[in-house]
Amino acid sequence: MTQDPNVESADLEAPDVESPQGPQETAAPDGAGVGGQAGGGLSSDEGSTGSATEAEQQLAERTADLQRLQAEFLNYKRRVERDRDLVRENAVFAVLSPMLDVLDSIDRAREAGELEGGFKGVADQLERIVASLGLTKFGEPGDPFDPTHHEALSHVGTDPEVDVVTCKHIAKSGYRIGDRVVRAAQVLVVDPEPID
């Protein structure tokens, strides 16, 4: 077939044919529908708000977890420190308890005036050492009787000068470590005179 020189080549091309449904649109990427909306019609603002709320919820959960762990750690630390102090106090108690008889002998020697010379220096040094370990002596004549700190060996009558049951004589001094009584003071007590 011969080509007519008067017909341009552009006229030979097939004309554009529209489909019966109208002009076709290209599919939006990632499942975007008409108008570029993703996720079944959620706008980008609504999607970002949802993810921000979820992030805030996760942050709140992680913060609560962290606070709980911190509280558990502080409780554990307090427990360890308390247990360490208790172990130390028990060890000191176990070491010093048998020495109370020695300290009683020193007190009796001092009262009898037999604490002299080198023996006095040794006794003073021993008392300083046990005091540095936390052992303190208590119980003096005239102290009000306290059943948690004193052991009454006997009543020795009444005394018009006292208003409450009072320690009149100390048979053996009491000792404590901190607030813990190692040995109660053994005392003789007097009662106040009865009111007529």
C-alpha positions as a Markdown table, in Angstrom:
| # | Residue | x | y | z |
|---|---|---|---|---|
| 1 | Met | 0.0 | 0.0 | 0.0 |
| 2 | Thr | 1.4 | 3.3 | -1.0 |
| 3 | Gln | 1.5 | 6.2 | 1.4 |
| 4 | Asp | -0.2 | 9.4 | 0.4 |
| 5 | Pro | 2.3 | 12.2 | 0.6 |
| 6 | Asn | -0.4 | 14.6 | 1.8 |
| 7 | Val | -1.2 | 12.6 | 4.9 |
| 8 | Glu | 1.1 | 13.1 | 7.8 |
| 9 | Ser | 2.5 | 10.2 | 9.8 |
| 10 | Ala | 0.7 | 11.4 | 13.0 |
| 11 | Asp | -2.6 | 10.7 | 11.3 |
| 12 | Leu | -1.7 | 7.1 | 10.8 |
| 13 | Glu | -1.4 | 6.4 | 14.5 |
| 14 | Ala | -4.3 | 4.8 | 16.3 |
| 15 | Pro | -6.7 | 7.2 | 18.0 |
| 16 | Asp | -7.0 | 7.2 | 21.8 |
| 17 | Val | -9.8 | 5.0 | 22.9 |
| 18 | Glu | -11.5 | 5.5 | 26.2 |
| 19 | Ser | -12.6 | 2.5 | 28.2 |
| 20 | Pro | -16.3 | 2.2 | 28.9 |
| 21 | Gln | -15.7 | 2.9 | 32.6 |
| 22 | Gly | -14.2 | 6.3 | 32.0 |
| 23 | Pro | -10.6 | 7.4 | 32.5 |
| 24 | Gln | -8.5 | 4.9 | 34.5 |
| 25 | Glu | -6.5 | 5.9 | 37.6 |
| 26 | Thr | -3.3 | 4.4 | 38.6 |
| 27 | Ala | -3.3 | 2.5 | 41.9 |
| 28 | Ala | -1.9 | 4.4 | 44.9 |
| 29 | Pro | 1.0 | 2.8 | 46.6 |
| 30 | Asp | 0.6 | 1.0 | 49.9 |
| 31 | Gly | -3.1 | 0.4 | 49.6 |
| 32 | Ala | -4.0 | 4.1 | 49.4 |
| 33 | Gly | -7.4 | 4.7 | 48.1 |
| 34 | Val | -8.9 | 7.6 | 46.2 |
| 35 | Gly | -7.5 | 10.9 | 47.2 |
| 36 | Gly | -4.3 | 9.3 | 48.7 |
| 37 | Gln | -5.9 | 8.4 | 52.0 |
| 38 | Ala | -4.3 | 5.4 | 53.7 |
| 39 | Gly | -5.6 | 2.9 | 56.2 |
| 40 | Gly | -9.2 | 2.7 | 55.1 |
| 41 | Gly | -10.0 | 6.4 | 55.2 |
| 42 | Leu | -7.9 | 7.7 | 58.1 |
| 43 | Ser | -6.3 | 11.1 | 57.6 |
| 44 | Ser | -2.6 | 11.5 | 58.3 |
| 45 | Asp | -3.4 | 13.6 | 61.3 |
| 46 | Glu | -5.6 | 10.9 | 62.8 |
| 47 | Gly | -3.0 | 8.3 | 62.3 |
| 48 | Ser | -0.2 | 10.3 | 63.9 |
| 49 | Thr | -2.5 | 11.1 | 66.9 |
| 50 | Gly | -3.2 | 7.4 | 67.4 |
| 51 | Ser | 0.5 | 6.5 | 67.3 |
| 52 | Ala | 1.3 | 9.4 | 69.7 |
| 53 | Thr | -1.3 | 8.1 | 72.2 |
| 54 | Glu | 0.2 | 4.6 | 72.0 |
| 55 | Ala | 3.7 | 5.9 | 72.5 |
| 56 | Glu | 2.5 | 7.9 | 75.6 |
| 57 | Gln | 0.9 | 4.8 | 77.0 |
| 58 | Gln | 4.1 | 2.8 | 76.5 |
| 59 | Leu | 6.1 | 5.5 | 78.1 |
| 60 | Ala | 3.8 | 5.6 | 81.1 |
| 61 | Glu | 4.1 | 1.8 | 81.5 |
| 62 | Arg | 7.9 | 1.9 | 81.2 |
| 63 | Thr | 8.0 | 4.7 | 83.8 |
| 64 | Ala | 5.8 | 2.8 | 86.2 |
| 65 | Asp | 8.0 | -0.3 | 85.7 |
| 66 | Leu | 11.1 | 1.8 | 86.4 |
| 67 | Gln | 9.6 | 3.4 | 89.5 |
| 68 | Arg | 8.6 | -0.1 | 90.8 |
| 69 | Leu | 12.1 | -1.5 | 90.2 |
| 70 | Gln | 13.7 | 1.5 | 91.9 |
| 71 | Ala | 11.4 | 1.1 | 95.0 |
| 72 | Glu | 12.3 | -2.6 | 95.1 |
| 73 | Phe | 16.0 | -1.8 | 94.9 |
| 74 | Leu | 15.8 | 0.8 | 97.7 |
| 75 | Asn | 13.8 | -1.7 | 99.9 |
| 76 | Tyr | 16.5 | -4.4 | 99.2 |
| 77 | Lys | 19.3 | -2.0 | 100.0 |
| 78 | Arg | 17.6 | -1.0 | 103.4 |
| 79 | Arg | 17.1 | -4.7 | 104.2 |
| 80 | Val | 20.8 | -5.5 | 103.4 |
| 81 | Glu | 22.0 | -2.6 | 105.6 |
| 82 | Arg | 19.7 | -3.7 | 108.4 |
| 83 | Asp | 20.8 | -7.3 | 108.2 |
| 84 | Arg | 24.4 | -6.2 | 108.1 |
| 85 | Asp | 24.0 | -4.2 | 111.3 |
| 86 | Leu | 22.1 | -7.1 | 113.0 |
| 87 | Val | 24.9 | -9.5 | 112.0 |
| 88 | Arg | 27.5 | -7.1 | 113.4 |
| 89 | Glu | 25.6 | -6.6 | 116.6 |
| 90 | Asn | 25.1 | -10.3 | 117.1 |
| 91 | Ala | 28.8 | -11.0 | 116.5 |
| 92 | Val | 29.8 | -8.3 | 119.1 |
| 93 | Phe | 27.2 | -9.7 | 121.5 |
| 94 | Ala | 28.6 | -13.2 | 121.1 |
| 95 | Val | 32.1 | -12.0 | 121.8 |
| 96 | Leu | 31.4 | -9.7 | 124.7 |
| 97 | Ser | 28.8 | -11.8 | 126.6 |
| 98 | Pro | 31.5 | -14.1 | 128.2 |
| 99 | Met | 33.5 | -11.0 | 129.2 |
| 100 | Leu | 30.8 | -9.7 | 131.5 |
| 101 | Asp | 32.1 | -11.8 | 134.3 |
| 102 | Val | 35.6 | -10.4 | 133.9 |
| 103 | Leu | 34.1 | -6.9 | 133.9 |
| 104 | Asp | 32.2 | -7.8 | 137.1 |
| 105 | Ser | 35.4 | -8.9 | 138.7 |
| 106 | Ile | 37.1 | -5.6 | 137.8 |
| 107 | Asp | 34.1 | -3.7 | 139.4 |
| 108 | Arg | 34.4 | -5.7 | 142.6 |
| 109 | Ala | 38.2 | -5.1 | 142.7 |
| 110 | Arg | 37.7 | -1.4 | 142.2 |
| 111 | Glu | 35.1 | -1.3 | 145.0 |
| 112 | Ala | 37.5 | -3.1 | 147.3 |
| 113 | Gly | 40.4 | -0.8 | 146.5 |
| 114 | Glu | 42.4 | -3.6 | 145.0 |
| 115 | Leu | 42.7 | -2.1 | 141.5 |
| 116 | Glu | 46.2 | -0.8 | 141.5 |
| 117 | Gly | 49.4 | -0.6 | 139.5 |
| 118 | Gly | 49.6 | -2.6 | 136.2 |
| 119 | Phe | 46.4 | -4.4 | 136.8 |
| 120 | Lys | 44.6 | -1.0 | 136.9 |
| 121 | Gly | 46.0 | -0.1 | 133.5 |
| 122 | Val | 44.9 | -3.4 | 132.0 |
| 123 | Ala | 41.4 | -3.0 | 133.5 |
| 124 | Asp | 41.1 | 0.5 | 132.1 |
| 125 | Gln | 42.3 | -0.6 | 128.7 |
| 126 | Leu | 39.8 | -3.5 | 128.6 |
| 127 | Glu | 36.9 | -1.2 | 129.6 |
| 128 | Arg | 37.9 | 1.2 | 126.8 |
| 129 | Ile | 38.0 | -1.6 | 124.2 |
| 130 | Val | 34.6 | -3.0 | 125.1 |
| 131 | Ala | 33.1 | 0.6 | 125.1 |
| 132 | Ser | 34.5 | 1.2 | 121.6 |
| 133 | Leu | 32.7 | -2.0 | 120.5 |
| 134 | Gly | 29.4 | -0.4 | 121.7 |
| 135 | Leu | 29.1 | -2.1 | 125.1 |
| 136 | Thr | 27.8 | 0.4 | 127.7 |
| 137 | Lys | 27.3 | -0.1 | 131.4 |
| 138 | Phe | 24.1 | 1.1 | 133.2 |
| 139 | Gly | 22.6 | 0.8 | 136.6 |
| 140 | Glu | 23.3 | 3.3 | 139.4 |
| 141 | Pro | 21.9 | 3.6 | 142.9 |
| 142 | Gly | 19.0 | 5.9 | 142.9 |
| 143 | Asp | 17.8 | 4.9 | 139.4 |
| 144 | Pro | 14.0 | 4.3 | 139.2 |
| 145 | Phe | 13.4 | 0.6 | 138.8 |
| 146 | Asp | 12.6 | -0.4 | 135.2 |
| 147 | Pro | 11.8 | -4.1 | 134.7 |
| 148 | Thr | 13.1 | -4.0 | 131.2 |
| 149 | His | 16.5 | -2.9 | 132.4 |
| 150 | His | 16.7 | -4.1 | 136.0 |
| 151 | Glu | 16.3 | -7.5 | 137.7 |
| 152 | Ala | 15.2 | -7.0 | 141.3 |
| 153 | Leu | 16.9 | -9.5 | 143.6 |
| 154 | Ser | 14.9 | -8.4 | 146.6 |
| 155 | His | 13.1 | -5.6 | 148.3 |
| 156 | Val | 15.0 | -4.0 | 151.2 |
| 157 | Gly | 12.2 | -2.1 | 152.8 |
| 158 | Thr | 10.8 | 1.4 | 152.3 |
| 159 | Asp | 12.5 | 4.8 | 151.9 |
| 160 | Pro | 10.7 | 8.1 | 152.7 |
| 161 | Glu | 13.0 | 9.9 | 150.2 |
| 162 | Val | 11.7 | 8.0 | 147.1 |
| 163 | Asp | 8.4 | 8.4 | 145.2 |
| 164 | Val | 8.7 | 5.3 | 143.1 |
| 165 | Val | 10.3 | 1.9 | 143.4 |
| 166 | Thr | 14.0 | 2.7 | 143.3 |
| 167 | Cys | 17.3 | 0.8 | 142.9 |
| 168 | Lys | 19.0 | 1.1 | 146.3 |
| 169 | His | 22.0 | -1.1 | 145.7 |
| 170 | Ile | 23.6 | -2.5 | 142.5 |
| 171 | Ala | 24.7 | -6.1 | 142.9 |
| 172 | Lys | 25.8 | -6.4 | 139.2 |
| 173 | Ser | 25.8 | -3.6 | 136.6 |
| 174 | Gly | 23.7 | -4.0 | 133.5 |
| 175 | Tyr | 25.1 | -3.9 | 130.0 |
| 176 | Arg | 23.6 | -3.0 | 126.6 |
| 177 | Ile | 24.8 | -2.8 | 123.0 |
| 178 | Gly | 22.9 | 0.0 | 121.4 |
| 179 | Asp | 19.3 | -0.4 | 122.5 |
| 180 | Arg | 19.6 | -4.1 | 123.1 |
| 181 | Val | 20.1 | -5.2 | 126.8 |
| 182 | Val | 22.8 | -7.8 | 127.0 |
| 183 | Arg | 22.3 | -8.3 | 130.7 |
| 184 | Ala | 19.8 | -6.6 | 133.0 |
| 185 | Ala | 21.3 | -4.9 | 136.1 |
| 186 | Gln | 20.8 | -7.0 | 139.2 |
| 187 | Val | 19.6 | -4.6 | 142.0 |
| 188 | Leu | 18.1 | -4.4 | 145.5 |
| 189 | Val | 15.2 | -2.1 | 145.5 |
| 190 | Val | 13.3 | 0.0 | 148.0 |
| 191 | Asp | 9.6 | 1.0 | 147.9 |
| 192 | Pro | 8.2 | 4.4 | 148.7 |
| 193 | Glu | 6.5 | 4.7 | 152.0 |
| 194 | Pro | 2.8 | 4.1 | 151.8 |
| 195 | Ile | 0.6 | 7.1 | 152.1 |
| 196 | Asp | -1.7 | 7.0 | 155.2 |
